[in-house]
Amino acid sequence: MKKNKLNKLLSVPAMAVLALAVSSGVKAEDCKPQHDFKTITPGVLTVTSVILPPFAYKSPKGEFMGIDAEVVKKFAQENCLKVNHVVTDSAAAIQYVVAKRADLSVGAWYRTSAREKVLGITQPLYLEQTSIYSRDGATRFDQLKGRKVGTVQGYLWVPELKSLYGNDLSLYPNAVALAQDLSTGRIEAAVNTYAIGVEAQRQGGLAKDIQIKVADQDPRVKSSIYAAQTGYLFNKENPELGAAFNATIAELKDGGMAKILTKYNLETSAADTGAARYADQ
């Protein structure tokens, strides 16, 4: 999922809402919220996201599922809230928060200074790790020299990969097209995030003999050293909500986030976010 386009961040919703579901714990008479903040609808946390497995998606029964769903449900339970999950396109997911139609937007949003100008962003939850997909298990960018390499257009690492591979680099409109060409051998290696590769392989969109490896650190590719941190987006006029959610995130730093990532077959190292920073700085 591309996160570095400010014009998309501020654009008018491009699609109608696709689905709506209510999930998470029902407020009990004796429930005592851990934090004091307001939501748009009292007793309800309204959350937007795109469909982005393994972070946020719907079960066959329409339930809010995924890594972010588990975090949101923990927060809701701690604060005696039901969860109202609204599925939209990426522009609408953010616009709902800006227009105060949703309290929160989730789904592996990159923490960027561009977003921070118009939205509140929580502390980082996990990293989107830059990874190399290949049949021989390459982990170094030097190993891809002389090969046909692909990546998805719009990511922050694209200019760096162009410098490394020149005409051997092919850009794809989306991860599906990239995975198809890698699986069929039209390209020999690919660079994308670890989570996208694991999920594509799980769903059969990426050949099983492709190995997905977190890239070794290389100063020529910044994201291999400083992987993009993700956070949840909220309205700047509700800092109390952001502070409350940051408290839940802090709790998860003690092994909880790593356990959730393991459940979805991701590297536990992605939970080690380090100090808060922005992907576009």
C-alpha positions in Angstrom: 0.0 0.0 0.0 1.5 3.4 -1.0 1.6 5.9 1.8 3.7 8.8 0.5 1.2 10.8 -1.7 -0.2 13.9 0.1 -2.6 14.6 -2.7 -4.3 11.2 -2.1 -4.3 12.0 1.6 -6.4 15.1 1.1 -8.5 13.9 -1.9 -12.3 13.6 -1.8 -13.6 10.0 -1.3 -13.4 8.2 -4.6 -15.6 5.2 -3.8 -18.8 4.5 -1.8 -18.5 2.7 1.5 -18.2 -1.0 0.7 -19.2 -2.5 4.0 -20.2 -1.8 7.5 -19.9 -4.1 10.5 -20.2 -3.7 14.3 -17.8 -5.9 16.4 -16.0 -6.0 19.7 -17.1 -6.2 23.3 -20.5 -4.9 24.3 -20.4 -2.3 27.0 -21.1 -3.9 30.4 -22.9 -2.1 33.2 -19.8 -2.4 35.5 -17.2 -1.5 32.8 -14.8 1.3 33.8 -12.9 3.0 31.0 -9.2 3.3 31.5 -9.0 6.7 29.9 -11.2 9.8 29.5 -11.9 10.8 25.9 -14.8 11.4 23.6 -15.9 9.5 20.5 -18.1 10.7 17.7 -20.9 8.3 18.8 -20.9 7.8 22.6 -19.9 4.2 23.5 -18.7 3.4 20.0 -15.3 3.6 18.3 -15.8 4.2 14.6 -12.8 2.9 12.6 -12.1 3.1 8.9 -9.8 1.0 6.8 -9.2 -0.4 3.3 -9.2 -4.1 2.9 -5.5 -4.8 3.5 -4.7 -8.3 4.7 -3.1 -9.2 7.1 -3.6 -5.8 8.7 -7.3 -5.1 8.3 -9.9 -7.2 6.4 -13.3 -8.9 6.8 -13.9 -12.5 7.7 -16.4 -14.5 5.6 -18.9 -13.6 8.3 -18.2 -9.9 7.9 -16.1 -9.6 11.1 -13.3 -7.1 11.5 -10.1 -9.1 11.4 -6.4 -8.7 11.1 -3.4 -7.3 13.1 -4.9 -3.8 13.4 -8.3 -5.3 14.4 -6.7 -7.1 17.3 -5.1 -3.9 18.5 -8.3 -1.9 18.1 -10.4 -4.5 19.9 -8.0 -4.5 22.8 -8.2 -0.7 23.1 -12.0 -0.8 22.8 -12.3 -3.5 25.5 -10.1 -1.4 27.9 -12.3 1.6 27.3 -15.8 0.0 27.3 -16.5 0.7 23.6 -18.1 -1.2 20.7 -16.2 -1.1 17.4 -17.9 0.1 14.2 -15.7 -0.8 11.3 -16.3 1.0 8.1 -14.5 -0.3 4.9 -13.7 2.4 2.3 -11.0 3.3 -0.3 -7.8 4.8 1.0 -8.8 8.5 0.3 -12.2 8.1 2.0 -10.6 6.3 5.0 -8.7 9.4 5.8 -11.4 11.9 4.8 -13.8 10.3 7.3 -11.4 11.1 10.1 -10.8 14.7 8.8 -14.6 15.3 8.5 -15.2 13.7 12.0 -17.2 10.9 10.6 -14.8 8.4 12.0 -12.6 8.4 15.2 -9.7 6.4 13.8 -8.2 5.1 10.6 -6.1 1.9 10.6 -4.4 -0.2 8.0 -0.5 0.1 8.0 -0.6 3.9 7.5 3.0 5.2 7.3 3.9 7.9 9.8 4.8 10.8 7.6 5.4 14.5 8.3 2.9 15.3 5.5 0.1 13.5 7.3 1.1 15.0 10.6 0.3 18.4 9.3 -3.4 17.6 9.0 -4.0 14.6 11.2 -3.0 13.2 14.6 -0.8 10.1 14.4 -0.3 7.6 17.2 3.1 6.3 18.3 4.5 3.6 16.0 3.0 0.1 16.3 5.1 -2.0 13.9 7.4 -1.6 10.9 6.8 -2.2 7.2 10.0 -4.0 6.5 11.6 -3.6 3.1 12.2 -7.1 1.7 13.7 -8.9 -1.2 11.7 -11.7 -3.0 13.8 -14.2 -4.9 14.1 -17.9 -5.6 17.6 -18.1 -4.0 16.9 -16.2 -0.8 18.8 -13.0 -1.6 19.1 -10.6 1.3 21.5 -8.0 -0.1 20.8 -5.4 -2.8 24.2 -6.2 -4.3 23.0 -9.7 -5.0 20.4 -8.3 -7.4 22.9 -6.6 -9.7 22.6 -7.9 -13.3 19.1 -9.4 -12.6 15.8 -8.2 -13.8 14.3 -6.6 -10.7 10.7 -5.3 -10.1 9.0 -3.1 -7.5 5.7 -1.2 -7.2 5.7 2.4 -8.3 5.2 5.2 -5.7 7.2 3.8 -2.9 9.9 5.9 -1.2 12.7 3.5 -2.3 12.0 3.7 -6.1 14.5 6.5 -6.8 17.2 4.6 -4.9 16.5 1.3 -6.8 16.6 3.2 -10.1 20.1 4.4 -9.2 21.2 0.8 -8.3 19.6 -1.1 -11.2 18.9 1.4 -14.0 17.2 -0.2 -17.0 17.1 -3.6 -15.2 14.4 -2.2 -12.8 10.7 -2.5 -13.8 8.0 -0.6 -12.1 4.5 -2.1 -11.6 1.2 -0.5 -10.8 0.4 -2.8 -7.9 1.7 -5.7 -5.9 -0.5 -8.2 -7.7 1.1 -7.5 -11.1 4.6 -7.6 -9.5 4.0 -11.0 -7.9 2.6 -12.4 -11.2 5.7 -11.5 -13.2 8.0 -12.8 -10.5 6.1 -16.1 -10.2 6.3 -16.6 -14.0 9.9 -15.7 -14.3 9.5 -12.4 -16.3 11.6 -10.8 -13.6 14.1 -12.5 -11.3 13.7 -10.6 -8.1 11.4 -8.1 -6.5 11.5 -5.5 -3.7 8.4 -4.9 -1.6 7.3 -5.1 2.0 7.6 -8.3 4.0 3.9 -8.4 5.0 2.6 -8.0 1.4 4.8 -10.9 0.2 3.8 -13.2 3.0 0.1 -12.5 2.5 0.4 -12.9 -1.3 2.0 -16.2 -0.9 -0.6 -17.4 1.6 -3.4 -16.5 -0.8 -1.7 -18.2 -3.8 -0.7 -15.0 -5.6 3.0 -15.6 -5.3 4.8 -18.8 -6.2 5.6 -21.0 -3.2 9.3 -21.3 -4.2 9.8 -17.6 -3.9 11.7 -16.7 -0.7 10.8 -13.5 1.1 13.7 -12.1 3.2 14.0 -8.8 5.1 16.7 -6.9 3.3 20.1 -6.4 4.9 20.8 -2.8 5.9 22.3 -0.8 3.0 23.0 2.9 3.2 21.9 3.3 -0.4 18.4 2.2 0.4 17.2 4.2 3.4 14.2 2.1 4.2 16.5 -1.0 4.7 18.0 0.9 7.7 15.0 2.9 8.8 11.9 0.8 7.9 8.7 2.8 7.7 6.9 3.0 11.0 3.1 2.6 10.9 0.5 4.4 13.1 -3.2 5.0 13.4 -4.7 8.3 12.3 -7.1 10.4 14.4 -8.5 14.0 14.3 -6.1 16.6 15.7 -9.0 18.1 17.6 -9.2 14.9 19.7 -5.8 14.6 21.3 -7.2 12.8 24.2 -8.1 9.8 22.0 -4.5 9.8 20.6 -3.1 9.9 24.1 -5.4 7.0 25.2 -4.4 4.9 22.2 -0.7 5.6 22.8 -1.2 4.1 26.3 -2.4 0.8 24.7 0.5 0.8 22.2 2.9 1.2 25.1 1.3 -1.8 26.8 1.8 -3.9 23.6 5.5 -3.1 23.5 6.1 -5.6 26.3 5.8 -8.6 23.9 2.1 -8.2 22.9 2.7 -6.7 19.5 5.3 -9.3 18.7 2.8 -12.1 19.6 0.1 -10.6 17.3 2.6 -10.3 14.4 3.7 -14.0 14.9 0.0 -15.0 14.7 -0.1 -13.5 11.2 3.3 -15.1 10.2 5.2 -11.8 10.2 8.7 -11.2 11.7 8.7 -10.3 15.4 11.5 -7.8 14.6 8.8 -5.6 13.1 7.5 -4.9 16.6 10.8 -3.2 17.5 10.0 0.2 16.0 12.5 2.3 17.9 11.9 6.0 18.6 9.1 7.7 16.7 10.1 9.2 13.4 8.6 10.0 9.9 9.1 7.9 6.8 9.5 11.0 4.6 12.3 12.6 6.5 
